[in-house]
Amino acid sequence: MINVIKRIISGAVYIALIVGAILLLDNSPVMYLLVFPLLIVLGMGEMVTMAKNDGSQSWLVNIIDMLGGVGLFVSFYMHYEGTTVQPRASWLLPIAIYLLLRTIVQLYRPQQNAVHSLERSFFSLGYIALPVSLLNCIMSITAPRLLLGMFIFIWLYDTGAYCFGMLFGRHRLFERISPKKSWEGVIGGIVASVAGAYITHYWFDEFFQVPDLGTWVGLSVIVAVFATFGDLVESLIKRTVGVKDSGSILPGHGGILDRIDSLLLVAPAVLIYLLLIVPNIQ
């Protein structure tokens, strides 16, 4: 019971921060620019910890990687929100600085396998920082409230998959990677996500301002499918490095990566969906 209470409280705090950051964005970007870069920093930190058995990165490399992740997010925000008054390509400046610093610093780490070290840094940036940064692209195409809808579908999927999996799970989805995940859980998650699309359209259409039901249903299906893959990819990483959870910062849930694993594949998938399938939403 205590673990359940901890899980509920930590989950509620996480959700409140995400919802608050998105809803307040119309008035001030401060919370948005604090919460999502923090997710990047914590996620990249957990990746370092999980991979420590493969040789620890230096504190300097870790800091450079985290600053590079934050710089990537802020750059995308400046570019896609049109807040920069500098020449067009200036939004790429933090990325260019990171690339130079990270590769040059590696020259002074002769005791490490340079390829493995650089792979870990660039993978962490691409796997964690880039998908979170793509939230800025999604927001620029639509509006902050549709971005909130995407998160709601992720949470509904996770809840439905967990409940259906616990109650009815019999057939393993991908036993080699995640022995506990079941097809029944996936189906329950999809049902919950799609149901959320209908509820959003018919009950909260005025709030979200997306009049097309098909757009919502398509979004919910995309979220459900790629949330499944996102969960499996993180499970693969954890199984590879031999850990159960990515961290312990969220009691009852594990680490930040255990909470945003779905988002890391959902974000690029939703961006592709909005650009190629429903371009008229712009």
Solvent accessible surface area in square Angstrom, and as a share of the most:
residue,aa,sasa,rsa
1,M,173,0.77
2,I,122,0.62
3,N,110,0.56
4,V,79,0.45
5,I,84,0.43
6,K,97,0.41
7,R,83,0.30
8,I,113,0.57
9,I,104,0.53
10,S,10,0.07
11,G,8,0.07
12,A,56,0.44
13,V,81,0.47
14,Y,11,0.04
15,I,60,0.30
16,A,62,0.48
17,L,75,0.37
18,I,1,0.00
19,V,41,0.24
20,G,17,0.17
21,A,0,0.00
22,I,0,0.00
23,L,70,0.35
24,L,87,0.43
25,L,20,0.10
26,D,100,0.52
27,N,131,0.67
28,S,43,0.28
29,P,49,0.31
30,V,94,0.54
31,M,53,0.24
32,Y,0,0.00
33,L,52,0.26
34,L,117,0.58
35,V,13,0.08
36,F,0,0.00
37,P,10,0.06
38,L,91,0.45
39,L,9,0.05
40,I,0,0.00
41,V,43,0.25
42,L,49,0.25
43,G,0,0.00
44,M,3,0.01
45,G,19,0.18
46,E,19,0.08
47,M,18,0.08
48,V,36,0.21
49,T,76,0.44
50,M,6,0.03
51,A,16,0.12
52,K,117,0.49
53,N,126,0.64
54,D,89,0.46
55,G,36,0.34
56,S,76,0.49
57,Q,14,0.06
58,S,17,0.11
59,W,183,0.64
60,L,75,0.37
61,V,0,0.00
62,N,26,0.13
63,I,77,0.39
64,I,15,0.08
65,D,8,0.04
66,M,44,0.20
67,L,120,0.60
68,G,9,0.09
69,G,0,0.00
70,V,37,0.21
71,G,14,0.13
72,L,13,0.07
73,F,0,0.00
74,V,51,0.29
75,S,1,0.00
76,F,20,0.08
77,Y,20,0.08
78,M,67,0.30
79,H,66,0.29
80,Y,80,0.31
81,E,69,0.31
82,G,59,0.57
83,T,74,0.43
84,T,33,0.19
85,V,139,0.80
86,Q,107,0.48
87,P,100,0.63
88,R,216,0.79
89,A,68,0.52
90,S,34,0.22
91,W,40,0.14
92,L,80,0.40
93,L,107,0.53
94,P,48,0.30
95,I,52,0.26
96,A,50,0.38
97,I,83,0.42
98,Y,13,0.05
99,L,95,0.47
100,L,111,0.55
101,L,88,0.44
102,R,0,0.00
103,T,50,0.29
104,I,91,0.46
105,V,22,0.13
106,Q,13,0.06
107,L,136,0.68
108,Y,166,0.63
109,R,49,0.18
110,P,115,0.73
111,Q,130,0.58
112,Q,35,0.16
113,N,86,0.44
114,A,48,0.37
115,V,95,0.55
116,H,88,0.39
117,S,4,0.03
118,L,41,0.20
119,E,97,0.43
120,R,41,0.15
121,S,1,0.01
122,F,74,0.31
123,F,100,0.42
124,S,7,0.04
125,L,25,0.13
126,G,35,0.34
127,Y,20,0.08
128,I,0,0.00
129,A,0,0.00
130,L,70,0.35
131,P,9,0.05
132,V,0,0.00
133,S,0,0.00
134,L,25,0.13
135,L,0,0.00
136,N,0,0.00
137,C,6,0.04
138,I,0,0.00
139,M,8,0.04
140,S,48,0.31
141,I,21,0.11
142,T,33,0.19
143,A,43,0.34
144,P,24,0.15
145,R,75,0.27
146,L,1,0.01
147,L,0,0.00
148,L,8,0.04
149,G,1,0.01
150,M,0,0.00
151,F,2,0.01
152,I,52,0.26
153,F,0,0.00
154,I,5,0.02
155,W,28,0.10
156,L,61,0.30
157,Y,10,0.04
158,D,42,0.22
159,T,80,0.47
160,G,7,0.06
161,A,21,0.17
162,Y,115,0.44
163,C,56,0.34
164,F,77,0.32
165,G,23,0.22
166,M,137,0.61
167,L,118,0.59
168,F,108,0.45
169,G,10,0.10
170,R,169,0.62
171,H,118,0.53
172,R,85,0.31
173,L,29,0.14
174,F,81,0.34
175,E,108,0.48
176,R,166,0.60
177,I,14,0.07
178,S,10,0.06
179,P,63,0.39
180,K,172,0.73
181,K,52,0.22
182,S,4,0.02
183,W,133,0.47
184,E,33,0.15
185,G,4,0.04
186,V,17,0.10
187,I,99,0.50
188,G,0,0.00
189,G,0,0.00
190,I,56,0.28
191,V,84,0.48
192,A,24,0.18
193,S,0,0.00
194,V,33,0.19
195,A,43,0.34
196,G,4,0.04
197,A,0,0.00
198,Y,95,0.36
199,I,79,0.40
200,T,8,0.05
201,H,31,0.14
202,Y,138,0.53
203,W,188,0.66
204,F,99,0.41
205,D,50,0.26
206,E,155,0.69
207,F,74,0.31
208,F,14,0.06
209,Q,133,0.59
210,V,12,0.07
211,P,105,0.66
212,D,77,0.40
213,L,42,0.21
214,G,47,0.45
215,T,6,0.04
216,W,0,0.00
217,V,36,0.21
218,G,20,0.19
219,L,0,0.00
220,S,0,0.00
221,V,59,0.34
222,I,41,0.21
223,V,0,0.00
224,A,0,0.00
225,V,53,0.31
226,F,69,0.29
227,A,0,0.00
228,T,15,0.09
229,F,103,0.43
230,G,1,0.01
231,D,40,0.21
232,L,12,0.06
233,V,49,0.28
234,E,2,0.01
235,S,13,0.08
236,L,78,0.39
237,I,25,0.13
238,K,28,0.12
239,R,126,0.46
240,T,105,0.61
241,V,39,0.23
242,G,65,0.63
243,V,52,0.30
244,K,166,0.71
245,D,57,0.30
246,S,4,0.03
247,G,27,0.26
248,S,99,0.64
249,I,90,0.46
250,L,21,0.10
251,P,64,0.40
252,G,43,0.41
253,H,29,0.13
254,G,7,0.07
255,G,0,0.00
256,I,8,0.04
257,L,0,0.00
258,D,25,0.13
259,R,35,0.13
260,I,1,0.00
261,D,10,0.05
262,S,2,0.01
263,L,3,0.02
264,L,2,0.01
265,L,49,0.24
266,V,0,0.00
267,A,0,0.00
268,P,35,0.22
269,A,10,0.08
270,V,0,0.00
271,L,24,0.12
272,I,100,0.51
273,Y,14,0.05
274,L,1,0.00
275,L,80,0.40
276,L,131,0.65
277,I,117,0.60
278,V,28,0.16
279,P,60,0.38
280,N,148,0.76
281,I,49,0.25
282,Q,131,0.58
